[in-house]
Amino acid sequence: MARKKVLITGGAGTIGTVTRPGLSERFDLSILDLKEVEGVESHVGDIADVEAIRPAFEGKDVVVHLGGDPRGQAPWESVLRNNVVGTRNVLEASRLAGVGRVVFASTNHVVGFYPEKDESYRAVFDGRFGDVRQPMELLTAQQTRPCCLYGVSKGFGELMGSFYHDLYGISFIALRIGGVLCEEGWERRWPSGLAMFLSHRDAAQLLERSIDAPASVGHAVVYGISDNTMKVHELDSARRLLGYRPQDDAGVDLALDTDAPAYYDIAHGWLGPGGKRV
Ligand SMILES: NC(=O)c1ccc[n+]([C@@H]2O[C@H](COP(=O)([O-])OP(=O)(O)OC[C@H]3O[C@@H](n4cnc5c(N)ncnc54)[C@H](O)[C@@H]3O)[C@@H](O)[C@H]2O)c1
């Protein structure tokens, strides 16, 4: 069987960089980003400009859409341009080029106010593991409760993908990703990391399974995390629909360095020593 031609928008970024080695073994990859990446077919363009990016989509079987502003605190102007307009344009350019499937990097922030406001999710994110009511009712992909404009913009992307699927028949798979940083090990520095961690190899597998899932998976929204003991998001949909079999687990042991300067928490923004909010 011919290797699938896969375009990765935002492929020069963190997730694109850590998953590309694995994906390139299976697929013919190209990227579309604001900057070029050496050693891979690169299209330089801004997804806010639909006409400029259209050539990158020609002849592609699948588009993995990672491009956009990934910051939980991103201001409206950036979210509007890069995530709202950008995602619509990626879907439109895919439709015009006859691409069969778009895999969309959505985010846990689409349900981000659950762990901010509701026990027992909150207990996990605060590190009060003894207060967690068991068994925990995991958050499902049917739920939405965005915690920021960024989360709202990704929820918009999920809806736009559903619309393009029903109207034009494009397969659309949204992955509500937890946390992926360049270096692994961050996940044990704060409680929410133990819940949100998505290892590099699990991220690569999740993208691979999403690209390869049968055509019968027309539309899906699933969570993308490792098989974390402290997870608050359900993984059954990704397992059932995509055949995702995560290999990693962030575990239950925190390694908070009380002398560490403030660091960035994906869910809570900037935290100070001991995981206290600043
Ligand atoms: N890394 C995580 O923990 C995480 C968690 C949840 C969701 N996500 C989502 O996954 C995707 C990738 O995340 P990442 O961590 O690799 O982010 P990143 O910032 O490292 O990479 C994003 C890439 O998109 C490109 N980009 C931004 N705006 C663009 C535009 N207008 N036109 C073309 N390219 C543009 C950037 O140049 C960058 O290379 C993002 O959409 C993000 O929202 C990431």
PDBQT file of the ligand as one rigid body, heavy atoms in Angstrom, charges set to zero:
ROOT
HETATM    1  N1  LIG A 301       2.065  21.123  23.922  1.00  0.00    +0.000 N 
HETATM    2  C1  LIG A 301       0.990  20.962  24.667  1.00  0.00    +0.000 C 
HETATM    3  O1  LIG A 301       1.078  20.670  25.859  1.00  0.00    +0.000 OA
HETATM    4  C2  LIG A 301      -0.394  21.110  24.054  1.00  0.00    +0.000 A 
HETATM    5  C3  LIG A 301      -1.505  20.801  24.850  1.00  0.00    +0.000 A 
HETATM    6  C4  LIG A 301      -2.780  20.900  24.290  1.00  0.00    +0.000 A 
HETATM    7  C5  LIG A 301      -2.919  21.308  22.978  1.00  0.00    +0.000 A 
HETATM    8  N2  LIG A 301      -1.823  21.632  22.236  1.00  0.00    +0.000 N 
HETATM    9  C6  LIG A 301      -2.014  22.099  20.862  1.00  0.00    +0.000 C 
HETATM   10  O2  LIG A 301      -1.164  21.364  20.007  1.00  0.00    +0.000 OA
HETATM   11  C7  LIG A 301      -0.673  22.204  18.968  1.00  0.00    +0.000 C 
HETATM   12  C8  LIG A 301       0.845  22.157  18.937  1.00  0.00    +0.000 C 
HETATM   13  O3  LIG A 301       1.328  22.552  20.182  1.00  0.00    +0.000 OA
HETATM   14  P1  LIG A 301       2.879  22.822  20.417  1.00  0.00    +0.000 P 
HETATM   15  O4  LIG A 301       3.121  22.643  21.865  1.00  0.00    +0.000 OA
HETATM   16  O5  LIG A 301       3.675  22.054  19.442  1.00  0.00    +0.000 OA
HETATM   17  O6  LIG A 301       2.928  24.369  20.089  1.00  0.00    +0.000 OA
HETATM   18  P2  LIG A 301       4.153  25.213  19.464  1.00  0.00    +0.000 P 
HETATM   19  O7  LIG A 301       3.889  26.642  19.748  1.00  0.00    +0.000 OA
HETATM   20  O8  LIG A 301       5.447  24.623  19.887  1.00  0.00    +0.000 OA
HETATM   21  O9  LIG A 301       3.976  24.945  17.900  1.00  0.00    +0.000 OA
HETATM   22  C9  LIG A 301       2.973  25.584  17.162  1.00  0.00    +0.000 C 
HETATM   23  C10 LIG A 301       3.527  25.847  15.785  1.00  0.00    +0.000 C 
HETATM   24  O10 LIG A 301       2.506  26.527  15.026  1.00  0.00    +0.000 OA
HETATM   25  C11 LIG A 301       3.132  27.524  14.262  1.00  0.00    +0.000 C 
HETATM   26  N3  LIG A 301       2.139  28.581  14.009  1.00  0.00    +0.000 N 
HETATM   27  C12 LIG A 301       1.576  29.415  14.907  1.00  0.00    +0.000 A 
HETATM   28  N4  LIG A 301       0.764  30.281  14.287  1.00  0.00    +0.000 NA
HETATM   29  C13 LIG A 301       0.811  29.982  12.971  1.00  0.00    +0.000 A 
HETATM   30  C14 LIG A 301       0.205  30.547  11.824  1.00  0.00    +0.000 A 
HETATM   31  N5  LIG A 301      -0.627  31.595  11.907  1.00  0.00    +0.000 N 
HETATM   32  N6  LIG A 301       0.482  29.999  10.613  1.00  0.00    +0.000 NA
HETATM   33  C15 LIG A 301       1.343  28.935  10.506  1.00  0.00    +0.000 A 
HETATM   34  N7  LIG A 301       1.948  28.367  11.569  1.00  0.00    +0.000 NA
HETATM   35  C16 LIG A 301       1.692  28.885  12.784  1.00  0.00    +0.000 A 
HETATM   36  C17 LIG A 301       4.289  28.040  15.115  1.00  0.00    +0.000 C 
HETATM   37  O11 LIG A 301       5.283  28.651  14.314  1.00  0.00    +0.000 OA
HETATM   38  C18 LIG A 301       4.756  26.757  15.797  1.00  0.00    +0.000 C 
HETATM   39  O12 LIG A 301       5.822  26.165  15.083  1.00  0.00    +0.000 OA
HETATM   40  C19 LIG A 301      -1.217  23.607  19.242  1.00  0.00    +0.000 C 
HETATM   41  O13 LIG A 301      -2.347  23.825  18.431  1.00  0.00    +0.000 OA
HETATM   42  C20 LIG A 301      -1.621  23.552  20.686  1.00  0.00    +0.000 C 
HETATM   43  O14 LIG A 301      -2.703  24.417  20.955  1.00  0.00    +0.000 OA
HETATM   44  C21 LIG A 301      -0.558  21.548  22.757  1.00  0.00    +0.000 A 
ENDROOT
TORSDOF 0
